[in-house]
Amino acid sequence: MVEMLRGFRSGVGAHQRKEGALARAIEEQTSKLPSDLFLWAAGGSIVGALLFQMMGEEKKANFVGQWAPTFLILGLYNKLVKVAGSE
């Protein structure tokens, strides 16, 4: 997959697509975070949701449980920025 991303990036010239200043700033900061931080956050939200469910707080359990996919997607973004870099 990394090779595919590199091939995609090389197919589009740097002069054709540029990242904005905000995207570069976000990527610079997020690339400093360890990748396992997002896995721990997702796991924590799952455990928190289970605890709320056991306490009978179903709405809170659903709310906290829905954080897990978001953390995993942010972790994927973090990994892509580290591996493929930014423009």
N, C-alpha and C positions, 0 to 999 in steps of 0.2 A: 504494500500500500504506500509505503514511503517513497518507493521508486516511482509509483504512479503520480504522486504529488509533485515530486521533483520534475518529472516529465511534463506535467501540466504547467508548472511554473516556468520551465524553460521554453515552453511553446508560446507563451504570451510574453512579449518583450516588456522589460521594466519600464520602458518609455510609454507603454500603452496603459498600464494599470499601476496606480500608486496608492498606497495606504494613506489615509488621512492622519493628521497629527494626533487626534484622539485615539485612533486604533493603535498607532505605534506606541503611544504612552501606556495604554492598557496592556498591550502585549509585552512591553518591557517590564512592567511590574508583575504581571501574572507569571512570566517565565521564571521569576525568582522563587515562586512557591514550589514546595516539593509536591510531586504528583500524588503521593499517598495521602496527603492532607485531604484531598477530595474524596478518596475512598473511605477514610475515617469519618468524614462529615456525612457521607451517604449512610454508612453503617450506623452512625449515631442517630440519624433521623429515623431509621428503621427501628432501632431499639426504643427510641422515644415514642414512636407510634405504637409499638407493642405495649409499652407501659401504660400509655393513655387508654388503649383499648381494654387492658385488664382492669383499669380503674373505672371503666364505664363511660369514659369521655370520648365518644365516637367521633364527634366533630373535630376535636383537637387531634385525635389519632389520624384522621384523614388529612388534616391540614399539615401536620408534621411529616406524615408518611409521603406526601407528595413532594417533599424537598429532595428526596433521594435521587430521582432522575435528573433534577436540575444540577445537583452536585456532580453527578457522573458526567453530564454533558460538559460542565465547566472543566472537569478533569480531562476530558477528551480534548477540549479546546487548548488547555494548558499544554498537553502533550504534543499536539500538533504544532503549536508555536515553538516549543523546544526543538522538535525534530526538523520541521520544515522551515522554521523561521518566518520572518515577515518580509514584505517587499522592501 
